[in-house]
């Protein structure tokens, strides 16, 4: 018999990608200064990207499992032996969550293309990916040392990343800049 804990955990894993896409879309609308109801934005983003976001989110599960397995070897092998595999796993998780999922929310492409584009952008823009990794590590340290930061740090990182990502998309010509509203 499946316990409630495992059922809830499975539900959280399956909906993590879609939840991240919804959070990204809400932050993007805030960064762009678009006024719309929070519920309307969230339901529209969920309807549009449910399938792709769930698939991309589930791609992160085996990567995270490899990271957990590698981390389990830390006490026996030492940090020097597991440092590189942990870095590679962390990089792929970073790219999947912070490059591929926002692309699924922002653009209409097949899922395999979203993943390929996210990996390409994440690996060909090392400065942005490094800044993002640094922000995630600093957020993790803040949460580790001050647990209530779990309510603030992820949102701040996502808001900052949405701001950078929208500027990146506009600068590269992937999207048109948002028109400024005329003042009355």
N, CA and C atoms as an extended XYZ file, in Angstrom:
552
Properties=species:S:1:pos:R:3:atomname:S:1:resname:S:1:resid:I:1 pbc="F F F"
N         0.840       -1.178        0.000 N   UNK     1
C         0.000        0.000        0.000 CA  UNK     1
C         0.891        1.249        0.000 C   UNK     1
N         0.537        2.186       -0.856 N   UNK     2
C         1.324        3.409       -0.975 CA  UNK     2
C         0.945        4.356        0.151 C   UNK     2
N         1.952        4.845        0.830 N   UNK     3
C         1.676        5.765        1.926 CA  UNK     3
C         1.389        7.164        1.373 C   UNK     3
N         0.773        7.966        2.172 N   UNK     4
C         0.424        9.323        1.782 CA  UNK     4
C         1.684       10.141        1.485 C   UNK     4
N         2.741        9.906        2.244 N   UNK     5
C         3.994       10.631        2.029 CA  UNK     5
C         4.522       10.428        0.615 C   UNK     5
N         4.562        9.177        0.166 N   UNK     6
C         5.099        8.894       -1.165 CA  UNK     6
C         4.180        9.416       -2.257 C   UNK     6
N         2.893        9.399       -2.013 N   UNK     7
C         1.936        9.909       -2.979 CA  UNK     7
C         2.085       11.427       -3.142 C   UNK     7
N         2.199       12.130       -2.030 N   UNK     8
C         2.396       13.576       -2.073 CA  UNK     8
C         3.745       13.904       -2.709 C   UNK     8
N         4.779       13.156       -2.363 N   UNK     9
C         6.099       13.388       -2.945 CA  UNK     9
C         6.077       13.199       -4.454 C   UNK     9
N         5.416       12.165       -4.913 N   UNK    10
C         5.295       11.929       -6.345 CA  UNK    10
C         4.547       13.069       -7.028 C   UNK    10
N         3.500       13.542       -6.391 N   UNK    11
C         2.745       14.673       -6.935 CA  UNK    11
C         3.588       15.926       -7.038 C   UNK    11
N         4.416       16.181       -6.036 N   UNK    12
C         5.286       17.351       -6.068 CA  UNK    12
C         6.342       17.238       -7.166 C   UNK    12
N         6.880       16.054       -7.362 N   UNK    13
C         7.884       15.850       -8.406 CA  UNK    13
C         7.265       16.043       -9.782 C   UNK    13
N         6.085       15.496       -9.991 N   UNK    14
C         5.436       15.589      -11.301 CA  UNK    14
C         5.047       17.030      -11.626 C   UNK    14
N         4.612       17.796      -10.642 N   UNK    15
C         4.152       19.162      -10.907 CA  UNK    15
C         5.230       20.224      -10.719 C   UNK    15
N         6.456       19.835      -10.396 N   UNK    16
C         7.511       20.817      -10.154 CA  UNK    16
C         7.815       21.647      -11.397 C   UNK    16
N         7.883       21.014      -12.549 N   UNK    17
C         8.167       21.751      -13.781 CA  UNK    17
C         7.069       22.742      -14.106 C   UNK    17
N         5.825       22.308      -14.025 N   UNK    18
C         4.705       23.198      -14.327 CA  UNK    18
C         4.621       24.339      -13.304 C   UNK    18
N         4.879       24.034      -12.057 N   UNK    19
C         4.874       25.077      -11.027 CA  UNK    19
C         5.965       26.113      -11.254 C   UNK    19
N         7.120       25.665      -11.711 N   UNK    20
C         8.211       26.591      -12.000 CA  UNK    20
C         7.863       27.476      -13.181 C   UNK    20
N         7.211       26.913      -14.195 N   UNK    21
C         6.793       27.707      -15.354 CA  UNK    21
C         5.777       28.765      -14.929 C   UNK    21
N         4.848       28.402      -14.087 N   UNK    22
C         3.858       29.365      -13.600 CA  UNK    22
C         4.550       30.477      -12.807 C   UNK    22
N         5.476       30.107      -11.932 N   UNK    23
C         6.214       31.111      -11.157 CA  UNK    23
C         7.017       32.028      -12.078 C   UNK    23
N         7.638       31.459      -13.101 N   UNK    24
C         8.399       32.269      -14.046 CA  UNK    24
C         7.477       33.251      -14.772 C   UNK    24
N         6.329       32.787      -15.221 N   UNK    25
C         5.410       33.648      -15.976 CA  UNK    25
C         4.878       34.777      -15.102 C   UNK    25
N         4.563       34.491      -13.853 N   UNK    26
C         4.099       35.532      -12.936 CA  UNK    26
C         5.207       36.561      -12.713 C   UNK    26
N         6.431       36.097      -12.505 N   UNK    27
C         7.559       37.019      -12.328 CA  UNK    27
C         7.814       37.831      -13.592 C   UNK    27
N         7.695       37.193      -14.756 N   UNK    28
C         7.927       37.883      -16.021 CA  UNK    28
C         6.912       39.006      -16.203 C   UNK    28
N         5.662       38.731      -15.896 N   UNK    29
C         4.632       39.763      -16.010 CA  UNK    29
C         4.917       40.912      -15.043 C   UNK    29
N         5.424       40.590      -13.860 N   UNK    30
C         5.762       41.631      -12.893 CA  UNK    30
C         6.926       42.470      -13.409 C   UNK    30
N         7.957       41.820      -13.943 N   UNK    31
C         9.132       42.529      -14.457 CA  UNK    31
C         8.745       43.442      -15.612 C   UNK    31
N         7.860       42.978      -16.487 N   UNK    32
C         7.428       43.774      -17.634 CA  UNK    32
C         6.422       44.851      -17.252 C   UNK    32
N         5.928       44.800      -16.019 N   UNK    33
C         4.984       45.798      -15.559 CA  UNK    33
C         3.587       45.604      -16.117 C   UNK    33
N         3.272       44.401      -16.541 N   UNK    34
C         1.929       44.124      -17.064 CA  UNK    34
C         0.993       43.856      -15.895 C   UNK    34
N        -0.126       44.520      -15.947 N   UNK    35
C        -1.103       44.353      -14.886 CA  UNK    35
C        -2.158       43.352      -15.323 C   UNK    35
N        -2.237       42.279      -14.632 N   UNK    36
C        -3.279       41.285      -14.864 CA  UNK    36
C        -3.453       40.529      -13.566 C   UNK    36
N        -4.550       39.873      -13.447 N   UNK    37
C        -4.810       39.121      -12.228 CA  UNK    37
C        -3.837       37.966      -12.084 C   UNK    37
N        -3.370       37.771      -10.885 N   UNK    38
C        -2.427       36.694      -10.597 CA  UNK    38
C        -3.013       35.340      -10.988 C   UNK    38
N        -4.265       35.118      -10.658 N   UNK    39
C        -4.915       33.848      -10.961 CA  UNK    39
C        -5.027       33.644      -12.472 C   UNK    39
N        -5.349       34.705      -13.210 N   UNK    40
C        -5.486       34.614      -14.667 CA  UNK    40
C        -4.140       34.272      -15.318 C   UNK    40
N        -3.079       34.905      -14.861 N   UNK    41
C        -1.743       34.630      -15.402 CA  UNK    41
C        -1.350       33.192      -15.112 C   UNK    41
N        -1.554       32.763      -13.874 N   UNK    42
C        -1.145       31.417      -13.470 CA  UNK    42
C        -1.911       30.342      -14.235 C   UNK    42
N        -3.224       30.496      -14.363 N   UNK    43
C        -3.999       29.465      -15.067 CA  UNK    43
C        -3.686       29.440      -16.552 C   UNK    43
N        -3.445       30.592      -17.153 N   UNK    44
C        -3.093       30.634      -18.575 CA  UNK    44
C        -1.733       29.973      -18.802 C   UNK    44
N        -0.761       30.290      -17.957 N   UNK    45
C         0.566       29.676      -18.081 CA  UNK    45
C         0.492       28.173      -17.872 C   UNK    45
N        -0.309       27.730      -16.933 N   UNK    46
C        -0.446       26.301      -16.674 CA  UNK    46
C        -1.100       25.582      -17.845 C   UNK    46
N        -2.137       26.181      -18.410 N   UNK    47
C        -2.812       25.573      -19.566 CA  UNK    47
C        -1.874       25.486      -20.768 C   UNK    47
N        -1.099       26.537      -21.012 N   UNK    48
C        -0.256       26.589      -22.199 CA  UNK    48
C         0.963       25.681      -22.106 C   UNK    48
N         1.512       25.501      -20.928 N   UNK    49
C         2.796       24.806      -20.828 CA  UNK    49
C         2.777       23.567      -19.961 C   UNK    49
N         1.632       23.054      -19.586 N   UNK    50
C         1.560       21.917      -18.675 CA  UNK    50
C         2.382       20.735      -19.172 C   UNK    50
N         2.143       20.302      -20.392 N   UNK    51
C         2.788       19.095      -20.910 CA  UNK    51
C         4.307       19.280      -21.026 C   UNK    51
N         4.727       20.369      -21.683 N   UNK    52
C         6.168       20.582      -21.860 CA  UNK    52
C         6.873       20.760      -20.530 C   UNK    52
N         6.293       21.538      -19.645 N   UNK    53
C         6.931       21.784      -18.355 CA  UNK    53
C         7.030       20.508      -17.531 C   UNK    53
N         6.022       19.663      -17.608 N   UNK    54
C         6.063       18.402      -16.862 CA  UNK    54
C         7.146       17.487      -17.416 C   UNK    54
N         7.255       17.404      -18.730 N   UNK    55
C         8.305       16.565      -19.335 CA  UNK    55
C         9.689       17.087      -18.972 C   UNK    55
N         9.888       18.392      -19.087 N   UNK    56
C        11.193       18.973      -18.754 CA  UNK    56
C        11.487       18.787      -17.266 C   UNK    56
N        10.473       18.982      -16.421 N   UNK    57
C        10.656       18.758      -14.984 CA  UNK    57
C        11.014       17.318      -14.668 C   UNK    57
N        10.391       16.372      -15.382 N   UNK    58
C        10.691       14.960      -15.147 CA  UNK    58
C        12.082       14.585      -15.676 C   UNK    58
N        12.600       15.344      -16.661 N   UNK    59
C        13.978       15.112      -17.118 CA  UNK    59
C        14.983       15.416      -16.007 C   UNK    59
N        14.604       16.315      -15.121 N   UNK    60
C        15.497       16.672      -14.023 CA  UNK    60
C        15.588       15.572      -12.970 C   UNK    60
N        14.606       14.672      -12.921 N   UNK    61
C        14.594       13.628      -11.892 CA  UNK    61
C        15.790       12.679      -12.009 C   UNK    61
N        16.071       12.091      -13.191 N   UNK    62
C        17.244       11.219      -13.249 CA  UNK    62
C        18.556       11.971      -13.029 C   UNK    62
N        18.605       13.221      -13.467 N   UNK    63
C        19.820       14.017      -13.235 CA  UNK    63
C        20.017       14.234      -11.737 C   UNK    63
N        18.944       14.575      -11.044 N   UNK    64
C        19.031       14.754       -9.591 CA  UNK    64
C        19.361       13.440       -8.893 C   UNK    64
N        18.833       12.323       -9.405 N   UNK    65
C        19.144       11.013       -8.814 CA  UNK    65
C        20.631       10.700       -8.945 C   UNK    65
N        21.215       11.024      -10.085 N   UNK    66
C        22.670       10.829      -10.255 CA  UNK    66
C        23.429       11.722       -9.280 C   UNK    66
N        22.936       12.953       -9.075 N   UNK    67
C        23.574       13.853       -8.108 CA  UNK    67
C        23.496       13.321       -6.689 C   UNK    67
N        22.351       12.772       -6.310 N   UNK    68
C        22.194       12.210       -4.966 CA  UNK    68
C        23.084       10.979       -4.800 C   UNK    68
N        23.134       10.145       -5.828 N   UNK    69
C        24.005        8.968       -5.775 CA  UNK    69
C        25.468        9.387       -5.655 C   UNK    69
N        25.860       10.377       -6.419 N   UNK    70
C        27.240       10.881       -6.343 CA  UNK    70
C        27.521       11.466       -4.969 C   UNK    70
N        26.563       12.199       -4.434 N   UNK    71
C        26.728       12.787       -3.104 CA  UNK    71
C        26.854       11.718       -2.031 C   UNK    71
N        26.225       10.567       -2.248 N   UNK    72
C        26.320        9.483       -1.262 CA  UNK    72
C        27.727        8.902       -1.192 C   UNK    72
N        28.517        9.082       -2.235 N   UNK    73
C        29.900        8.604       -2.227 CA  UNK    73
C        30.857        9.580       -1.555 C   UNK    73
N        30.374       10.749       -1.177 N   UNK    74
C        31.230       11.768       -0.553 CA  UNK    74
C        31.965       11.267        0.692 C   UNK    74
N        31.309       10.585        1.644 N   UNK    75
C        32.033       10.150        2.844 CA  UNK    75
C        33.142        9.127        2.553 C   UNK    75
N        32.946        8.280        1.556 N   UNK    76
C        33.956        7.248        1.302 CA  UNK    76
C        35.035        7.705        0.339 C   UNK    76
N        34.680        8.469       -0.672 N   UNK    77
C        35.665        8.886       -1.672 CA  UNK    77
C        36.316       10.222       -1.366 C   UNK    77
N        35.611       11.096       -0.703 N   UNK    78
C        36.135       12.420       -0.413 CA  UNK    78
C        35.680       13.426       -1.460 C   UNK    78
N        35.785       14.693       -1.112 N   UNK    79
C        35.319       15.773       -1.973 CA  UNK    79
C        36.077       15.848       -3.287 C   UNK    79
N        37.367       15.549       -3.262 N   UNK    80
C        38.178       15.647       -4.482 CA  UNK    80
C        37.690       14.699       -5.574 C   UNK    80
N        37.158       13.557       -5.199 N   UNK    81
C        36.706       12.564       -6.182 CA  UNK    81
C        35.304       12.831       -6.713 C   UNK    81
N        34.453       13.520       -5.955 N   UNK    82
C        33.070       13.732       -6.389 CA  UNK    82
C        32.792       15.167       -6.816 C   UNK    82
N        33.772       16.020       -6.725 N   UNK    83
C        33.581       17.436       -7.047 CA  UNK    83
C        33.154       17.651       -8.509 C   UNK    83
N        33.839       17.038       -9.448 N   UNK    84
C        33.527       17.228      -10.870 CA  UNK    84
C        32.159       16.654      -11.232 C   UNK    84
N        31.828       15.402      -10.847 N   UNK    85
C        30.486       14.917      -11.173 CA  UNK    85
C        29.370       15.751      -10.542 C   UNK    85
N        29.562       16.219       -9.320 N   UNK    86
C        28.556       17.064       -8.688 CA  UNK    86
C        28.400       18.393       -9.416 C   UNK    86
N        29.486       18.954       -9.895 N   UNK    87
C        29.436       20.201      -10.647 CA  UNK    87
C        28.689       20.016      -11.963 C   UNK    87
N        28.954       18.914      -12.653 N   UNK    88
C        28.264       18.644      -13.916 CA  UNK    88
C        26.770       18.443      -13.682 C   UNK    88
N        26.408       17.684      -12.673 N   UNK    89
C        24.988       17.464      -12.348 CA  UNK    89
C        24.327       18.788      -11.980 C   UNK    89
N        25.003       19.585      -11.163 N   UNK    90
C        24.464       20.885      -10.784 CA  UNK    90
C        24.268       21.798      -11.985 C   UNK    90
N        25.208       21.767      -12.924 N   UNK    91
C        25.090       22.583      -14.130 CA  UNK    91
C        23.881       22.158      -14.961 C   UNK    91
N        23.701       20.853      -15.146 N   UNK    92
C        22.559       20.383      -15.922 CA  UNK    92
C        21.237       20.701      -15.230 C   UNK    92
N        21.174       20.568      -13.921 N   UNK    93
C        19.947       20.935      -13.206 CA  UNK    93
C        19.671       22.427      -13.333 C   UNK    93
N        20.720       23.236      -13.230 N   UNK    94
C        20.596       24.683      -13.375 CA  UNK    94
C        20.058       25.045      -14.756 C   UNK    94
N        20.604       24.421      -15.785 N   UNK    95
C        20.168       24.706      -17.153 CA  UNK    95
C        18.741       24.227      -17.380 C   UNK    95
N        18.407       23.044      -16.883 N   UNK    96
C        17.041       22.535      -17.069 CA  UNK    96
C        16.009       23.432      -16.400 C   UNK    96
N        16.287       23.836      -15.167 N   UNK    97
C        15.300       24.600      -14.409 CA  UNK    97
C        15.268       26.073      -14.809 C   UNK    97
N        16.431       26.679      -15.034 N   UNK    98
C        16.467       28.124      -15.242 CA  UNK    98
C        16.617       28.561      -16.693 C   UNK    98
N        16.909       27.642      -17.601 N   UNK    99
C        16.924       27.992      -19.025 CA  UNK    99
C        15.794       27.300      -19.778 C   UNK    99
N        15.651       25.992      -19.617 N   UNK   100
C        14.659       25.245      -20.409 CA  UNK   100
C        13.229       25.569      -20.002 C   UNK   100
N        12.939       25.634      -18.723 N   UNK   101
C        11.567       25.918      -18.292 CA  UNK   101
C        11.108       27.333      -18.664 C   UNK   101
N        11.948       28.373      -18.513 N   UNK   102
C        11.509       29.688      -18.998 CA  UNK   102
C        11.289       29.717      -20.510 C   UNK   102
N        12.079       28.964      -21.259 N   UNK   103
C        11.845       28.903      -22.706 CA  UNK   103
C        10.501       28.250      -23.006 C   UNK   103
N        10.142       27.234      -22.238 N   UNK   104
C         8.840       26.582      -22.431 CA  UNK   104
C         7.705       27.543      -22.105 C   UNK   104
N         7.913       28.433      -21.151 N   UNK   105
C         6.883       29.404      -20.798 CA  UNK   105
C         6.801       30.539      -21.823 C   UNK   105
N         7.917       30.872      -22.408 N   UNK   106
C         7.992       32.071      -23.253 CA  UNK   106
C         7.758       31.793      -24.733 C   UNK   106
N         8.201       30.640      -25.237 N   UNK   107
C         8.165       30.366      -26.669 CA  UNK   107
C         7.379       29.094      -26.967 C   UNK   107
N         6.881       29.009      -28.188 N   UNK   108
C         6.125       27.841      -28.614 CA  UNK   108
C         7.003       27.018      -29.549 C   UNK   108
N         7.536       25.937      -29.062 N   UNK   109
C         8.360       24.994      -29.814 CA  UNK   109
C         8.041       23.593      -29.321 C   UNK   109
N         8.429       22.573      -30.087 N   UNK   110
C         8.308       21.210      -29.558 CA  UNK   110
C         9.202       21.042      -28.321 C   UNK   110
N         8.851       20.114      -27.467 N   UNK   111
C         9.575       19.932      -26.210 CA  UNK   111
C        11.054       19.659      -26.437 C   UNK   111
N        11.389       18.780      -27.381 N   UNK   112
C        12.800       18.471      -27.622 CA  UNK   112
C        13.558       19.725      -28.043 C   UNK   112
N        12.889       20.629      -28.765 N   UNK   113
C        13.533       21.866      -29.212 CA  UNK   113
C        13.738       22.819      -28.034 C   UNK   113
N        12.770       22.847      -27.116 N   UNK   114
C        12.921       23.692      -25.922 CA  UNK   114
C        14.130       23.244      -25.106 C   UNK   114
N        14.269       21.927      -24.942 N   UNK   115
C        15.402       21.395      -24.170 CA  UNK   115
C        16.712       21.688      -24.900 C   UNK   115
N        16.751       21.459      -26.202 N   UNK   116
C        17.963       21.729      -26.972 CA  UNK   116
C        18.321       23.213      -26.926 C   UNK   116
N        17.332       24.086      -27.096 N   UNK   117
C        17.586       25.523      -27.025 CA  UNK   117
C        18.062       25.939      -25.636 C   UNK   117
N        17.445       25.383      -24.602 N   UNK   118
C        17.859       25.711      -23.239 CA  UNK   118
C        19.282       25.273      -22.952 C   UNK   118
N        19.628       24.048      -23.362 N   UNK   119
C        21.008       23.576      -23.169 CA  UNK   119
C        21.989       24.420      -23.968 C   UNK   119
N        21.612       24.770      -25.194 N   UNK   120
C        22.493       25.590      -26.031 CA  UNK   120
C        22.702       26.968      -25.420 C   UNK   120
N        21.620       27.624      -25.023 N   UNK   121
C        21.752       28.954      -24.428 CA  UNK   121
C        22.507       28.905      -23.104 C   UNK   121
N        22.213       27.905      -22.293 N   UNK   122
C        22.886       27.800      -20.992 CA  UNK   122
C        24.378       27.559      -21.107 C   UNK   122
N        24.774       26.766      -22.107 N   UNK   123
C        26.193       26.444      -22.261 CA  UNK   123
C        26.955       27.468      -23.102 C   UNK   123
N        26.254       28.217      -23.968 N   UNK   124
C        26.943       29.208      -24.806 CA  UNK   124
C        26.947       30.600      -24.194 C   UNK   124
N        26.282       30.778      -23.087 N   UNK   125
C        26.340       32.049      -22.359 CA  UNK   125
C        26.853       31.763      -20.946 C   UNK   125
N        28.121       31.417      -20.848 N   UNK   126
C        28.643       31.011      -19.536 CA  UNK   126
C        28.601       32.124      -18.494 C   UNK   126
N        28.671       33.380      -18.919 N   UNK   127
C        28.648       34.454      -17.930 CA  UNK   127
C        27.300       34.500      -17.210 C   UNK   127
N        26.206       34.407      -17.968 N   UNK   128
C        24.882       34.410      -17.327 CA  UNK   128
C        24.665       33.149      -16.498 C   UNK   128
N        25.076       32.007      -17.035 N   UNK   129
C        24.907       30.755      -16.297 CA  UNK   129
C        25.748       30.760      -15.028 C   UNK   129
N        26.951       31.323      -15.090 N   UNK   130
C        27.799       31.423      -13.898 CA  UNK   130
C        27.157       32.345      -12.862 C   UNK   130
N        26.638       33.499      -13.304 N   UNK   131
C        25.965       34.407      -12.372 CA  UNK   131
C        24.765       33.732      -11.712 C   UNK   131
N        24.017       32.996      -12.513 N   UNK   132
C        22.869       32.273      -11.977 CA  UNK   132
C        23.308       31.222      -10.966 C   UNK   132
N        24.335       30.457      -11.312 N   UNK   133
C        24.860       29.449      -10.388 CA  UNK   133
C        25.326       30.071       -9.087 C   UNK   133
N        25.995       31.211       -9.202 N   UNK   134
C        26.463       31.928       -8.011 CA  UNK   134
C        25.275       32.375       -7.162 C   UNK   134
N        24.235       32.892       -7.797 N   UNK   135
C        23.045       33.319       -7.059 CA  UNK   135
C        22.371       32.139       -6.370 C   UNK   135
N        22.307       30.990       -7.053 N   UNK   136
C        21.683       29.807       -6.461 CA  UNK   136
C        22.510       29.307       -5.272 C   UNK   136
N        23.826       29.296       -5.412 N   UNK   137
C        24.683       28.861       -4.305 CA  UNK   137
C        24.551       29.822       -3.114 C   UNK   137
N        24.572       31.125       -3.374 N   UNK   138
C        24.416       32.097       -2.287 CA  UNK   138
C        23.032       31.985       -1.636 C   UNK   138
N        22.000       31.748       -2.458 N   UNK   139
C        20.662       31.521       -1.901 CA  UNK   139
C        20.624       30.267       -1.048 C   UNK   139
N        21.294       29.201       -1.508 N   UNK   140
C        21.368       27.963       -0.734 CA  UNK   140
C        22.092       28.161        0.588 C   UNK   140
N        23.190       28.933        0.565 N   UNK   141
C        23.927       29.219        1.801 CA  UNK   141
C        23.059       30.044        2.750 C   UNK   141
N        22.337       31.022        2.199 N   UNK   142
C        21.453       31.840        3.037 CA  UNK   142
C        20.374       30.980        3.682 C   UNK   142
N        19.799       30.066        2.901 N   UNK   143
C        18.753       29.189        3.444 CA  UNK   143
C        19.335       28.236        4.480 C   UNK   143
N        20.527       27.714        4.215 N   UNK   144
C        21.162       26.784        5.149 CA  UNK   144
C        21.435       27.453        6.494 C   UNK   144
N        21.865       28.718        6.454 N   UNK   145
C        22.239       29.419        7.682 CA  UNK   145
C        21.076       30.134        8.360 C   UNK   145
N        20.032       30.436        7.607 N   UNK   146
C        18.882       31.149        8.155 CA  UNK   146
C        17.634       30.592        7.494 C   UNK   146
N        17.044       29.595        8.077 N   UNK   147
C        15.965       28.825        7.460 CA  UNK   147
C        14.791       29.664        6.960 C   UNK   147
N        14.381       30.740        7.642 N   UNK   148
C        13.263       31.526        7.089 CA  UNK   148
C        13.570       32.151        5.720 C   UNK   148
N        14.823       32.164        5.308 N   UNK   149
C        15.172       32.689        3.982 CA  UNK   149
C        14.578       31.837        2.865 C   UNK   149
N        14.107       30.636        3.191 N   UNK   150
C        13.483       29.778        2.185 CA  UNK   150
C        12.219       30.434        1.624 C   UNK   150
N        11.634       31.370        2.357 N   UNK   151
C        10.439       32.053        1.888 CA  UNK   151
C        10.754       33.252        1.002 C   UNK   151
N        12.007       33.702        0.995 N   UNK   152
C        12.371       34.909        0.259 CA  UNK   152
C        13.389       34.632       -0.846 C   UNK   152
N        14.418       33.864       -0.558 N   UNK   153
C        15.538       33.679       -1.493 CA  UNK   153
C        15.113       33.124       -2.861 C   UNK   153
N        14.324       32.046       -2.932 N   UNK   154
C        13.950       31.554       -4.270 CA  UNK   154
C        13.184       32.583       -5.096 C   UNK   154
N        12.295       33.321       -4.478 N   UNK   155
C        11.537       34.346       -5.192 CA  UNK   155
C        12.415       35.474       -5.692 C   UNK   155
N        13.364       35.894       -4.861 N   UNK   156
C        14.287       36.949       -5.290 CA  UNK   156
C        15.171       36.487       -6.446 C   UNK   156
N        15.647       35.255       -6.361 N   UNK   157
C        16.474       34.716       -7.448 CA  UNK   157
C        15.659       34.635       -8.727 C   UNK   157
N        14.432       34.150       -8.643 N   UNK   158
C        13.581       34.033       -9.825 CA  UNK   158
C        13.241       35.401      -10.402 C   UNK   158
N        12.952       36.369       -9.572 N   UNK   159
C        12.641       37.715      -10.041 CA  UNK   159
C        13.853       38.330      -10.746 C   UNK   159
N        15.019       38.201      -10.146 N   UNK   160
C        16.259       38.713      -10.745 CA  UNK   160
C        16.535       38.004      -12.071 C   UNK   160
N        16.333       36.683      -12.111 N   UNK   161
C        16.592       35.924      -13.327 CA  UNK   161
C        15.617       36.313      -14.439 C   UNK   161
N        14.353       36.546      -14.102 N   UNK   162
C        13.368       36.985      -15.104 CA  UNK   162
C        13.777       38.325      -15.706 C   UNK   162
N        14.238       39.225      -14.865 N   UNK   163
C        14.698       40.535      -15.340 CA  UNK   163
C        15.871       40.367      -16.304 C   UNK   163
N        16.855       39.566      -15.936 N   UNK   164
C        18.014       39.336      -16.814 CA  UNK   164
C        17.615       38.620      -18.097 C   UNK   164
N        16.747       37.628      -17.987 N   UNK   165
C        16.353       36.824      -19.140 CA  UNK   165
C        15.553       37.641      -20.147 C   UNK   165
N        14.658       38.493      -19.677 N   UNK   166
C        13.903       39.338      -20.614 CA  UNK   166
C        14.835       40.288      -21.348 C   UNK   166
N        15.802       40.865      -20.646 N   UNK   167
C        16.794       41.716      -21.307 CA  UNK   167
C        17.612       40.938      -22.317 C   UNK   167
N        17.954       39.712      -21.981 N   UNK   168
C        18.721       38.836      -22.877 CA  UNK   168
C        17.917       38.531      -24.141 C   UNK   168
N        16.643       38.181      -23.984 N   UNK   169
C        15.798       37.863      -25.142 CA  UNK   169
C        15.622       39.071      -26.047 C   UNK   169
N        15.439       40.250      -25.463 N   UNK   170
C        15.262       41.464      -26.266 CA  UNK   170
C        16.572       41.836      -26.950 C   UNK   170
N        17.689       41.762      -26.234 N   UNK   171
C        18.988       42.126      -26.810 CA  UNK   171
C        19.375       41.218      -27.977 C   UNK   171
N        19.011       39.965      -27.924 N   UNK   172
C        19.341       39.017      -28.992 CA  UNK   172
C        18.309       39.021      -30.120 C   UNK   172
N        17.212       39.747      -29.943 N   UNK   173
C        16.186       39.831      -30.970 CA  UNK   173
C        15.216       38.669      -30.975 C   UNK   173
N        15.184       37.881      -29.901 N   UNK   174
C        14.242       36.765      -29.835 CA  UNK   174
C        12.809       37.250      -29.627 C   UNK   174
N        12.657       38.359      -28.917 N   UNK   175
C        11.345       38.963      -28.709 CA  UNK   175
C        11.475       40.468      -28.928 C   UNK   175
N        10.359       41.089      -29.232 N   UNK   176
C        10.332       42.545      -29.397 CA  UNK   176
C        10.226       43.185      -28.019 C   UNK   176
N        10.871       44.356      -27.839 N   UNK   177
C        10.732       45.012      -26.539 CA  UNK   177
C         9.284       45.429      -26.305 C   UNK   177
N         8.906       45.417      -25.059 N   UNK   178
C         7.542       45.801      -24.694 CA  UNK   178
C         7.396       47.299      -24.904 C   UNK   178
N         6.309       47.728      -25.571 N   UNK   179
C         6.104       49.161      -25.792 CA  UNK   179
C         5.819       49.871      -24.474 C   UNK   179
N         6.354       51.061      -24.356 N   UNK   180
C         6.109       51.877      -23.166 CA  UNK   180
C         4.739       52.527      -23.293 C   UNK   180
N         3.989       52.527      -22.207 N   UNK   181
C         2.671       53.155      -22.240 CA  UNK   181
C         2.833       54.663      -22.183 C   UNK   181
N         2.018       55.354      -22.973 N   UNK   182
C         2.071       56.819      -23.007 CA  UNK   182
C         1.498       57.381      -21.698 C   UNK   182
N         2.207       58.380      -21.174 N   UNK   183
C         1.737       58.998      -19.934 CA  UNK   183
C         0.692       60.041      -20.267 C   UNK   183
N        -0.319       60.142      -19.420 N   UNK   184
C        -1.410       61.091      -19.660 CA  UNK   184
C        -1.178       62.343      -18.891 C   UNK   184
